[in-house]
Every structure is written in C-alpha cells, then in structure tokens.
Amino acid sequence: MSSAQLSSDGTGETPPATVPLRFEVAMLPVADVDRAKAFYGGLGWRLDADKRVDEHYRVVQFTPPSSPASIIFGSGLTAMAPGSVQDLMLTVQDLDAARTELISRGADVSEVWHDDTRVFHHAGTAHRVPGPDHSYGSWASFADPDGNGWLLQEITHRLPGRVAVTDVSGLAALLHETSERHGAFEAVAPPHDWWDWYAAYIDARQRGTAPDQAAEIAGRYMAEVKHVVVPSS
C-alpha cells in the first residue's frame, strides 16, 4: 500500500479532500449557437458572456436563476455531438411553479413523475410513474432545441450537510456594496431595520439583478412588506 492510500491515523481510509473544488460550468454541444442562445435567453437565464473570436470559435455562457454553476456552449468548444448531454439536474423548491414558468417561456416540460423505486431515477424514461413523490423524488424533464436533456428535481427538505459553500471574499464585497447602496436609502427613509433592506438587496443581486434594479427591488420590499415608505420629494 502506498503512502497516498494511508490516512493520517493509519486506518487505510482515504482522508477527505481539503482543497475547494467547486463545480462551475457544464459544457453543452449545440449545432446552432444563435438558436441555443435564443432558447436559454428566453428561459430568463442570465447571459454572462458571448465572445466571438471568428466564425469557427465562439463562447456563450448562461447561468440559471440562483445557480452557482453555469452552462457554456458555442463553436469550436467540444467534440461531443449536439444534443448528447443528458440528465443535467436543476433543483427546485416548487416543481409545479417551475414547470409553469418554464412552459410559459417556451420549454416543452414533461408532466411530473417519479421513479417506481422511489430512490432516484432510471436511465431514459424507464420506470417512470405519473405524479409527485417525496422530497428528492419528484421530477419533470425538458430539452433544448438540440436535444440536450434537463431534469427538474423537487427538494422541499434538504438532507443534513447539503449547504452552500460561502465565498468569503465575494460575500464581503457584496456586503460592502450593499452597505453603500443602503446608505442612499437610509438617508431618505423612515427608521427601519437595516437587515430587512440588506436581505432583499442581496437576494436580488444573487439572482443576477444589476445594482440599480436590486436597490429598487429592496425599496419595494420595504414599502410593500415592511411598510417603510420613502416620502415623495
């Protein structure tokens, strides 16, 4: 047995990794870049980049709402056949609401189903049973114009330990930005709890909203929910 196979206590068990490895991007093979861009843009996903070097090399990146990971597609990026990526998973808290919005935006989303094992799901469409099941067990599916397949998994109660990893420096920068934006609101607003405005602003920014629009959203939240209304000038 090599030293790499030994744990620090000599039990032979592999120690847990310590260097952060955050899944960032999934590559999608597409035949028509503009068609794919129109589809994902129509879903309301955030367009992060569209870089065209020449007719043979182009990079397009989108991020689903509130997702830490993105998708990339384009020209000259992958040897995979268009439509060959399947079972990319999007988790949602309300599957019916997610279906309704995606359908309204042009996606052909399946009816809700669950696997007959009630464990995960089988390959393809085998063992699907109509109707919802427990948290982690209710699904729906759709595909992009090339046939790349997506799954919607409803999670209403998270298993212990499955929490988001915090980027401390990124969070610090966002808090600094939030404090500056809140200063303008605080200067004209009645007395209020600053954390309410912060929460609404940060939530909007993490959903991909621009700073000016996030400040407007936070202001509306304070007025409509907390009844803190800025006097008209």
Backbone as a ProteinNet text record, in pm:
[ID]
protein_1_A
[PRIMARY]
MSSAQLSSDGTGETPPATVPLRFEVAMLPVADVDRAKAFYGGLGWRLDADKRVDEHYRVVQFTPPSSPASIIFGSGLTAMAPGSVQDLMLTVQDLDAARTELISRGADVSEVWHDDTRVFHHAGTAHRVPGPDHSYGSWASFADPDGNGWLLQEITHRLPGRVAVTDVSGLAALLHETSERHGAFEAVAPPHDWWDWYAAYIDARQRGTAPDQAAEIAGRYMAEVKHVVVPSS
[TERTIARY]
85.5	0	88.5	56.7	136.5	98.2	187	157.9	35	3.5	-113.6	-242.8	-236.3	-355.6	-378.8	-280	-291	-344.5	-436.7	-485.4	-387.9	-410.1	-318.4	-318.8	-429.6	-433.1	-396.5	-353.2	-306.1	-415.2	-541.5	-650.3	-663.8	-601.3	-615.5	-731.6	-813.5	-925.2	-876.5	-929.9	-888.9	-937.7	-849.8	-893.7	-973.5	-1062.1	-1140.8	-1052.5	-1091.3	-1016.9	-1031.1	-929.4	-930.2	-927.3	-884.4	-879.3	-1018	-1079.4	-1212.6	-1214.1	-1308.7	-1330.5	-1477.9	-1508.9	-1648.1	-1686.7	-1791.8	-1837.6	-1887.9	-1831.3	-1854.5	-1936.6	-1904	-1961.5	-1988.2	-2101.1	-2129.1	-2125.7	-2058.6	-2047.7	-2163.5	-2230.3	-2339.3	-2300.7	-2312.8	-2285.5	-2410.1	-2398.4	-2513.1	-2474.2	-2573.2	-2549.4	-2565.8	-2655.5	-2685.5	-2673.1	-2567.2	-2538.9	-2645.4	-2686.3	-2786.7	-2920.7	-2956.4	-3081.3	-3075.1	-2963.1	-2947.5	-2948.6	-2883.7	-2881.4	-3021.8	-3101.5	-3238.5	-3321.2	-3298.7	-3375.2	-3344.5	-3216.9	-3181.5	-3207.2	-3189	-3225.8	-3374.7	-3454.6	-3598.9	-3645.1	-3564.4	-3598.1	-3575.2	-3510	-3481.8	-3351.1	-3267.5	-3138.1	-3044.3	-2952.2	-2864.3	-2756.1	-2744.5	-2637.6	-2511.5	-2409.8	-2284.8	-2184.4	-2184.1	-2083	-2126.8	-2087.9	-2099.1	-1977.4	-1872.3	-1745.1	-1721.8	-1713.1	-1689.1	-1550.2	-1461.9	-1327.8	-1327.4	-1387	-1402.7	-1519.4	-1542.3	-1658.6	-1649.3	-1530	-1511	-1497.1	-1493.5	-1472.3	-1556.5	-1650.8	-1741.9	-1778.9	-1787	-1817.4	-1937.4	-2040.9	-2160.5	-2181.9	-2206.7	-2230.2	-2359.1	-2441.4	-2563.9	-2559.9	-2630.4	-2643.8	-2791.3	-2840.5	-2979.6	-3003.2	-3127	-3155.8	-3110.7	-3034.6	-2985.8	-2888.6	-2837.4	-2745.6	-2600.7	-2518.6	-2375.4	-2298.8	-2360.7	-2296.3	-2363.6	-2288.2	-2335.5	-2326.9	-2376.5	-2359.4	-2282.4	-2204.8	-2131.8	-2158.9	-2180.7	-2190.7	-2135.1	-2118	-2063.8	-2009.5	-1908.7	-1844.6	-1699.5	-1652.9	-1514.3	-1479.3	-1578.5	-1553.8	-1548	-1617.3	-1625.3	-1644.1	-1597	-1614.5	-1740.1	-1814.3	-1937.6	-2041.6	-2124.2	-2230	-2339.9	-2396.8	-2505	-2618.2	-2664.6	-2774.1	-2735.3	-2605.7	-2562.6	-2552.5	-2565.9	-2561.3	-2701.5	-2713.6	-2843.6	-2841.7	-2960.6	-2982.6	-2908.4	-2891.4	-2844.3	-2956.6	-2922.8	-3025.6	-3034.1	-3156.8	-3188.1	-3277.9	-3240	-3322.8	-3414.5	-3537.6	-3637.8	-3711.5	-3764.4	-3844.1	-3990.2	-4037	-4176.8	-4178.4	-4197.3	-4190.3	-4301.6	-4422.4	-4533.2	-4506.6	-4453.4	-4423.7	-4313.1	-4211.2	-4101.6	-4151.5	-4235.9	-4293	-4372.3	-4456.2	-4542	-4459.1	-4354.6	-4273.6	-4196.4	-4135.4	-4058.3	-4148.4	-4266.9	-4359.6	-4400.4	-4423.7	-4462.8	-4351.9	-4229.1	-4114.3	-4069.3	-4147.7	-4121.6	-4063.3	-4037.6	-3983	-4096.1	-4069.2	-4165.5	-4136.8	-4199.7	-4169.9	-4268.5	-4215.9	-4299.9	-4393.5	-4488.7	-4567.8	-4478.5	-4522.1	-4445.6	-4449.2	-4335.1	-4325.9	-4230.2	-4234	-4135.3	-4095.5	-3982.7	-3934.1	-4003.4	-4030.9	-4102.8	-4021.8	-3889	-3809.3	-3816.6	-3855.5	-3860.5	-3721.8	-3616.8	-3479.5	-3417.9	-3409.6	-3352.7	-3430.1	-3363.9	-3434.5	-3353.4	-3421.5	-3354.5	-3309.7	-3225.9	-3181.7	-3299.9	-3293.9	-3400.2	-3532.5	-3638.8	-3772.1	-3826.9	-3739.7	-3785.8	-3827.2	-3927.2	-3971.1	-4033	-4075.3	-4139.8	-4285.9	-4327.2	-4465	-4524.9	-4642.5	-4700.9	-4727.5	-4705.7	-4738.7	-4617.8	-4635	-4524.8	-4497.9	-4385.3	-4347.2	-4287.9	-4204	-4144.6	-4036.6	-3985.5	-3872.9	-3756.9	-3693.1	-3587	-3641.8	-3772.2	-3822.8	-3920.2	-3951.8	-4044.4	-3965.9	-4001.5	-3921.5	-4009.6	-3948.2	-4001.8	-3880.9	-3903.3	-3790.3	-3823.8	-3718.7	-3732.5	-3599.2	-3598.8	-3477	-3464.8	-3341.1	-3320.1	-3340.4	-3332.8	-3360.8	-3268.7	-3150.9	-3060.2	-3086.1	-3166.9	-3194.3	-3115	-3032.2	-2965.6	-3072.9	-3065.7	-3175.7	-3153.7	-3259.6	-3258.8	-3361.9	-3330.9	-3423.3	-3449.7	-3574.7	-3611.6	-3638	-3567.2	-3585.8	-3637.9	-3750.9	-3806.9	-3744.9	-3686.6	-3631	-3696.4	-3781	-3850.4	-3782.4	-3707.9	-3634.4	-3495.7	-3393.1	-3255.7	-3205.5	-3126.3	-3059.2	-2952.2	-2922.7	-2820	-2685.2	-2618.1	-2485.2	-2481.4	-2597.3	-2600.9	-2630.5	-2527.4	-2543.8	-2448.2	-2477.1	-2392.9	-2259.4	-2152.8	-2020.7	-2006.7	-1964.7	-1956.4	-1821.4	-1825.4	-1705	-1689.5	-1601.4	-1592.2	-1557.7	-1459.6	-1419.5	-1530.9	-1600.7	-1712.3	-1826.2	-1854.7	-1959.6	-1923.8	-1796.1	-1752.1	-1771.4	-1736.8	-1753.4	-1900.4	-1988.3	-2130.5	-2186.5	-2141.4	-2187.3	-2143.5	-2021.1	-1973.4	-2058.5	-2086.4	-2172.2	-2310.8	-2363.5	-2496.7	-2501.3	-2396.5	-2393.5	-2393.3	-2321.1	-2317.9	-2453.8	-2517.4	-2648.9	-2753.4	-2742.9	-2839.3	-2824.6	-2704.3	-2682.8	-2771.3	-2788.1	-2873.3	-3018.9	-3061.2	-3198.9	-3220.1	-3124.5	-3135.5	-3144.6	-3080.2	-3076.6	-3213.8	-3304.7	-3435.5	-3551.8	-3524.6	-3632.2	-3660.3	-3780.6	-3810.7	-3725.1	-3718.6	-3641.8	-3687.7	-3590.3	-3621.2	-3506.4	-3528.9	-3424	-3340.9	-3214.3	-3129.1	-3121.7	-3133.1	-3114.7	-3226.9	-3343.9	-3451.3	-3415.2	-3365	-3324.7	-3207.2	-3110.3	-2993.8	-3037.7	-3128.8	-3170.3	-3234	-3320.8	-3387.8	-3288	-3193.6	-3094.8	-3002.7	-2951.5	-2858.5	-2928	-3053.1	-3127.2	-3139.5	-3171.1	-3184.2	-3051.3	-2943.5	-2812.1	-2769.1	-2798.3	-2760	-2841.8	-2953.9	-3034.2	-2989.3	-2882.9	-2827.7	-2877.8	-2951.3	-3004.5	-2895	-2897.2	-2800	-2820.7	-2715.9	-2725.5	-2841.2	-2860.9	-2968.6	-3105.3	-3124.9	-3253.6	-3269.6	-3159.6	-3166.5	-3207.4	-3156	-3193.9	-3342.3	-3393.8	-3536.2	-3620.4	-3574.6	-3645.5	-3647.2	-3532	-3524.9	-3617.3	-3623.8	-3713.4	-3859.3	-3896.5	-4035	-4066.8	-3969.3	-3989.8	-4015.8	-3936.9	-3954.1	-4091	-4135.9	-4264.4	-4381.5	-4375.7	-4490.4	-4498.9	-4383.1	-4382.6	-4359.7	-4264.6	-4230.4	-4298.3	-4368.2	-4443.2	-4352.7	-4232.5	-4138	-4134.4	-4201.3	-4220	-4138.3	-4059	-3981	-4073.9	-4074.5	-4161.8	-4127.9	-4230.8	-4208	-4149.4	-4057.4	-3989	-4074.5
-120	0	124.3	218.7	340.5	435.5	534.1	632.5	714.2	727.8	805	735.9	602.1	527.5	524.3	569.4	566.4	697.7	690.1	811	850.3	967	1016.6	928.5	855.3	769.6	625.2	599.5	466.7	364.8	408.7	312	264.2	334.2	298.4	365.6	437.9	509.6	639.2	671.6	792.6	915.4	1007.1	1127.8	1218.1	1299.7	1390.5	1496.2	1539.6	1644.9	1776.1	1857.7	1985.8	2105.9	2086.7	2197.5	2213.3	2331.7	2351.1	2322.8	2243.9	2214.4	2239.8	2358.7	2397.7	2376.4	2296.8	2272.2	2403.5	2444.2	2577.9	2579.5	2490.3	2500.3	2361.1	2346.9	2228.1	2269.1	2189.4	2216.9	2152.2	2228.5	2176.7	2177.8	2065.7	2064.8	2105.3	2206.4	2255	2268.4	2259.6	2272.4	2415.7	2488.7	2626.2	2714.6	2791.8	2870.7	2976.5	3045.9	3150.9	3093.6	2976.2	2912.3	2874.7	2818.8	2783	2907.5	3015	3139.3	3194.6	3188.9	3239.1	3154.8	3023.7	2935.1	2963.8	2963.5	2983.2	3127.1	3221.1	3358.3	3371.8	3299.6	3301.9	3243	3150.9	3094.5	3194.4	3306.4	3406.9	3383.4	3293.8	3269.5	3386.3	3412.9	3528.7	3503.1	3592	3583.6	3645.4	3563.5	3610.7	3655.9	3590.5	3623.3	3570.7	3642.5	3595.4	3649.7	3569.1	3611	3537.5	3613.9	3556.1	3600.6	3503.7	3533	3535.5	3433.1	3426.5	3333.5	3300.5	3218.7	3076.2	3035.7	2898.8	2888.6	3002.3	2997.4	3102.8	3055.5	3144.5	3079.2	3160.7	3110.3	3186.6	3114.2	3172.9	3108.1	3189.1	3135.6	3191.1	3102	3137.8	3078.7	3143.3	3091	3084	2967	2956.4	3042.7	3084.7	3170.1	3107	3183.2	3143.5	3026.3	2991.9	2878	2922.6	2847.3	2877.8	2825.1	2738	2680	2732.1	2730.7	2785.9	2680.4	2715.7	2634.9	2716.1	2646.7	2709.3	2630.1	2699.4	2636.7	2734.7	2688.2	2776.3	2699.5	2756.4	2694.9	2662.8	2546.6	2508.5	2475.6	2437.6	2416.5	2270.5	2184	2044	1954.2	1830.9	1730.6	1647.7	1673.3	1598.3	1629.3	1531.2	1550.4	1638.4	1730.2	1814.4	1730.5	1770.6	1700.9	1578.9	1552.3	1428.1	1438	1557.3	1571.4	1551.5	1461.9	1429.4	1434.2	1450.2	1439	1543.9	1662.7	1774.2	1810.5	1825.9	1840.8	1982.5	2032.5	2159.8	2130.1	2176.4	2153.7	2273.5	2245.6	2349.5	2318.3	2421.3	2401.7	2374.5	2424.9	2408.1	2363.9	2235.5	2180.2	2232.8	2246.4	2297.1	2440.3	2523.1	2662.2	2668.3	2583	2580.7	2537.2	2434.7	2388.7	2500.8	2566.7	2671.3	2782.6	2826.5	2935.2	2890.5	2772.2	2724.9	2706.8	2652.1	2634.1	2768.5	2866.7	2999.2	3066.3	3019.8	3077	2992.8	2892.9	2820.7	2681.8	2633.9	2499.7	2397.2	2283.8	2174.1	2081.8	2109	2037.4	1922	1808	1691.4	1711	1620.6	1615.1	1568.3	1589.1	1546.3	1393.9	1334.4	1189.6	1153.6	1027.2	974.8	835.1	787.9	655.2	551.5	434	334.4	278.8	302.1	259.5	359	483.6	594.2	625.6	591.4	616.2	731.4	716.2	820.4	814.3	791	768.6	674.3	600.6	510.6	587.6	522.7	580.9	596	699.6	722.4	749.3	687.7	709.6	583.8	487.1	362.9	386	310.6	305.7	436.4	522.4	646	621.5	677.5	665.9	806.3	827.7	962.8	1010.8	1141.2	1203.6	1228.7	1313.9	1350.8	1245.1	1261.6	1174.5	1260.5	1202.9	1275.6	1372.7	1455.8	1544.3	1462.3	1511.6	1444.1	1341	1309.5	1202.6	1244.3	1373.8	1423	1490.4	1458.6	1502.7	1555.1	1633.7	1667.9	1685.1	1686.3	1692.3	1779.6	1833	1907.7	1904.6	1950.8	1950.7	2082.1	2116.8	2235.6	2197.7	2293.6	2262.3	2156.6	2136.7	2034	1897.2	1893	1766.7	1743.2	1839.2	1826.4	1824.5	1723.4	1698.2	1750.4	1807.6	1862	1790.3	1775.3	1722.1	1827.6	1839	1922.1	1829	1848.5	1767.3	1857.8	1819.7	1899.4	1857.3	1955.7	1931.8	2030.8	1980	2065	2063.7	1958.4	1948.8	1893.2	1973.5	1933.5	1829.7	1734.3	1640.6	1714.8	1672.5	1739.6	1742.8	1858	1870.7	1926.1	1928.8	1981.3	2130	2209.5	2353.8	2420.5	2543.6	2616.8	2653	2647.8	2689	2838.8	2909.6	3054.8	3099.4	3186.7	3254.6	3378.9	3371.8	3477.2	3611.8	3614.3	3741.2	3797	3707.7	3753.1	3806.5	3737.9	3784.7	3919.3	3935.4	4062.3	4176.8	4151.1	4254.3	4289.1	4185.4	4210.3	4287	4254.9	4328.4	4474.5	4497.5	4636.2	4712.8	4650.5	4714	4741.2	4644.5	4658.7	4774.3	4787	4895.6	5031.5	5041.6	5169.1	5200.6	5100.4	5121.5	5153.6	5085.7	5109.4	5250.5	5304.6	5439.2	5541.1	5525.9	5619.3	5603.5	5480	5455.5	5506.9	5479.3	5516.6	5667.6	5742	5887.8	5951.1	5881.7	5942.4	5862.6	5743.1	5656.1	5677.5	5645.3	5647.2	5542.8	5548.7	5449.1	5306.8	5216.6	5079.5	4989	4859.2	4761.5	4742.6	4776.6	4772.5	4632.9	4529.1	4393.7	4351.2	4413.9	4382.3	4429.8	4552.5	4604.8	4524.2	4494.3	4415.2	4281.7	4213.8	4081.1	4087.9	4185.6	4198.1	4234.1	4322.9	4363.6	4246.8	4177.7	4067.2	3955.6	3927.2	3824.8	3860.7	3986.6	4030.5	4022.4	4062.7	4058.8	3914.9	3823.2	3684	3618.4	3678.4	3628.4	3686.9	3768.1	3822.5	3960.5	4025.7	4158.6	4264.1	4364.7	4473.4	4556	4626.3	4700.2	4800.2	4880.3	4979.1	4911.9	4804.9	4734.9	4664.5	4610.1	4544	4643.8	4766.8	4869.9	4903.4	4906.7	4932.2	4818.8	4694.9	4578.9	4584.2	4619	4629.6	4739.4	4850.7	4959.1	4917.4	4842.8	4795.7	4695.9	4611.3	4515.7	4589.4	4691.5	4766.8	4834.1	4885.3	4954.6	4857.5	4747.4	4657.4	4557.7	4514.1	4410.5	4469	4561.9	4618.5	4753.5	4804.1	4930.1	5047.9	5044	5154.5	5225.6	5339.2	5408.8	5536.7	5552.9	5675.1	5787.6	5900.1	6012.1	6062.3	6096.1	6150.2	6290	6319.3	6450.3	6558.2
0	0	0	-89	-96.9	14.6	37	140.9	108.3	-24.3	-63.9	-22.8	1.6	38.1	189.2	265.8	411	464.5	557.3	621.8	730.6	789	891.2	1015.2	1038.7	1156.5	1125.5	999.6	963.5	939.5	925.7	908.8	765.3	671.4	531.6	462.4	538.4	478.3	415.1	299	229.6	305.5	341.5	412.5	320.1	374.8	290.7	227	107.1	37.6	113.1	105.9	177.1	83.3	-41.9	-137.5	-201.1	-193.8	-251.3	-401.4	-445.7	-587.5	-616.8	-662.3	-682.8	-829.1	-849.8	-986.3	-1045.9	-1158.3	-1211.4	-1340.1	-1435.6	-1569.5	-1627.2	-1697.1	-1777.1	-1924.3	-2006	-2148.9	-2223.6	-2308.9	-2389.3	-2536.7	-2606.6	-2750.5	-2828.7	-2912.6	-2989.6	-3136.1	-3223.2	-3366.3	-3414.7	-3350.8	-3390.9	-3267	-3260.7	-3141.2	-3117.5	-3221.6	-3204.3	-3160.5	-3212.3	-3169.8	-3022.1	-2978.9	-2838	-2750.4	-2796.3	-2719	-2703.5	-2808.9	-2801.4	-2705.2	-2703.9	-2615.8	-2469.5	-2433.7	-2293.1	-2247.8	-2338.5	-2305	-2282.3	-2362.6	-2347	-2215.5	-2159.2	-2028.8	-1915.4	-1947.9	-1845.6	-1773	-1826.7	-1764.4	-1794.6	-1702.7	-1715.3	-1820.2	-1917.3	-2016.4	-1957.4	-1935	-1876.3	-1981.3	-2096.2	-2197.5	-2332.9	-2435.8	-2573.8	-2647.7	-2651.6	-2708.5	-2840.4	-2948.5	-3080.5	-3129.1	-3145.3	-3194.6	-3347.1	-3407.6	-3552.8	-3581.2	-3707.5	-3742.7	-3690.5	-3647.8	-3600.8	-3449.1	-3379.9	-3234.9	-3166.1	-3083.2	-3011.7	-2878	-2773.5	-2639.3	-2583.1	-2547.3	-2486.9	-2350.7	-2248.1	-2113.8	-2057.3	-1999.9	-1930.2	-1790	-1696.9	-1561.4	-1525.1	-1483	-1438.3	-1314.4	-1289.1	-1173.3	-1041.9	-964.1	-831.4	-834.5	-950.7	-959.6	-944.8	-869.3	-862.2	-983.4	-1060.9	-1179.1	-1305.9	-1415.2	-1541.9	-1652	-1769.7	-1889.2	-1992.3	-2072.7	-2182.7	-2309.3	-2418.6	-2549.6	-2651.8	-2774.2	-2876.5	-2993.5	-3058	-3173.2	-3139.3	-3180.6	-3159.5	-3016.1	-2934.4	-2792.1	-2751.6	-2823.9	-2781.9	-2903.1	-2888.9	-2994.5	-2972.5	-2864.7	-2839.5	-2946.8	-2977.2	-3075.7	-3018	-3096.5	-3046.5	-2987.7	-2870.2	-2805.5	-2725.6	-2712.6	-2647.5	-2495.5	-2439.6	-2293.2	-2236.9	-2140.8	-2084.8	-1932	-1874.8	-1731.1	-1648.7	-1704.6	-1623.4	-1526.6	-1400.1	-1297.8	-1243.4	-1238.3	-1174.8	-1055.4	-937.9	-820.3	-797.6	-757.7	-734.7	-605.8	-542.1	-421	-453.3	-566.7	-606	-751.8	-774.6	-909	-998	-944	-1025.1	-1070.8	-980.9	-1017.2	-1121.5	-1106.6	-1203	-1340.2	-1344.7	-1471.9	-1537.9	-1458.9	-1514.1	-1577.6	-1507.7	-1563	-1686	-1681.3	-1796.3	-1918.9	-1899.1	-2010.9	-2068.5	-1980.7	-2028	-2108	-2086.5	-2155.5	-2275.2	-2311.6	-2436	-2423.1	-2301.6	-2284.5	-2286.5	-2347	-2351.4	-2233.6	-2119.9	-1996	-1978.1	-1936.9	-1915.1	-1796.4	-1780.9	-1659.4	-1544.6	-1423	-1305.5	-1296.3	-1261.9	-1248.7	-1136.3	-1095.4	-1001.4	-1045.1	-996.1	-1031	-943.1	-999.2	-920.5	-803.6	-804	-689.2	-574	-604.5	-508.7	-451.5	-526.5	-482.5	-560.5	-693.6	-779.4	-910.7	-1022.4	-1148.1	-1234.6	-1320.8	-1413.9	-1538.5	-1618	-1744.6	-1839.6	-1921.3	-2017.4	-1949.6	-2003.3	-1947.2	-1879.8	-1855.5	-1793	-1648.4	-1604	-1464.2	-1413.8	-1505.3	-1461	-1427	-1314.2	-1267.5	-1261.1	-1319.2	-1316.9	-1174.6	-1154.9	-1027.8	-940.2	-838	-749.3	-643.4	-574	-464.9	-354.9	-271.6	-160.4	-207.9	-115.1	-144.9	-199	-304.6	-379	-478	-473.3	-557.7	-665.7	-675.5	-777.7	-889	-1014	-1127.3	-1241.2	-1327.5	-1458.9	-1550.6	-1680.5	-1773.2	-1893.8	-1955.3	-2080.4	-2153.7	-2275.9	-2357	-2431.7	-2467.6	-2550	-2696.8	-2789.4	-2930.5	-2991.2	-2934.1	-2985.5	-2924.6	-2819.1	-2752.7	-2626.8	-2584.7	-2455	-2346.5	-2258	-2166.4	-2026.5	-1970.1	-1834.5	-1748.4	-1620.8	-1522	-1415.4	-1373.4	-1259.9	-1142.6	-1034	-913.5	-801.7	-743.1	-634.7	-501.8	-431.7	-298.5	-203.2	-117.3	-21.2	114.9	145.1	270.8	240.8	266.4	238	337.3	286.3	375.3	454	576.5	658	586.7	596.6	539.1	399	331.4	195.3	200.3	225.8	235.6	139	105.5	11.3	74.9	-6.8	38.5	18	120.4	113.6	59.2	-39.1	-87.8	-1	98	198.9	136.3	47.2	-14	-101.6	-173.8	-256.5	-172.6	-61	28.6	90.3	126.9	184.9	85.4	-41.2	-143.9	-163.1	-159.9	-176.3	-57.6	63.2	181.5	176.7	128.4	115.5	16	-97.2	-197.5	-139.5	-64.9	-6.8	92.1	172.9	270.6	202	92.2	19.6	-42.1	-101.5	-161.3	-54.7	58.6	166.2	222.3	219	270.2	201.8	69.5	-4.6	36.9	62	107.5	249.1	335.1	476.2	494.1	403.1	416.4	397.9	328.2	299.6	357.8	410.1	457.8	605.8	650.8	794.8	866.5	998.7	1073.6	1039.9	1025.2	986.8	1027.7	1017.7	1044.1	918	927.2	808.4	748.4	831.9	780.2	685.3	698.2	604.6	463.9	454.7	323.9	269.3	355.4	313.4	253.7	322.7	277.8	139.9	118.8	-10.6	-120.8	-89.7	-189.6	-226.5	-125.5	-150.8	-227.7	-192.5	-265.1	-412.5	-440.5	-579.9	-654	-588.2	-653.5	-681.5	-588.7	-610.3	-719.7	-754.1	-865.5	-998.7	-995.7	-1119.4	-1155.6	-1065.2	-1092.5	-1078.3	-1164.3	-1158.6	-1031.7	-983.8	-857.4	-851.3	-955.4	-952.1	-938.9	-1014	-1007.7	-873.9	-818.6	-687.7	-579.7	-588.6	-492.2	-504.3	-626.8	-646.5	-587.1	-607.5	-553.2	-400.9	-342.1	-196.6	-145.1	-216.1	-176.6	-181.9	-288.2	-298.9	-187.4	-154.9	-45.9	85.3	111.1	236.1	239.6	125	121.7	131.8	56.5	45.8	159.6	211.3	314.7	453.8	463.5	593.7	618.6	517.7	529.6	568.4	515.8	529.9	396.1	390.1	262.4	260.5	155.6	138.3	97.2	166.1	128.3	-10.8	-87.5	-220.9	-207.8	-298.7	-291.1	-355
[MASK]
+++++++++++++++++++++++++++++++++++++++++++++++++++++++++++++++++++++++++++++++++++++++++++++++++++++++++++++++++++++++++++++++++++++++++++++++++++++++++++++++++++++++++++++++++++++++++++++++++++++++++++++++++++++++++++++++++++++++++

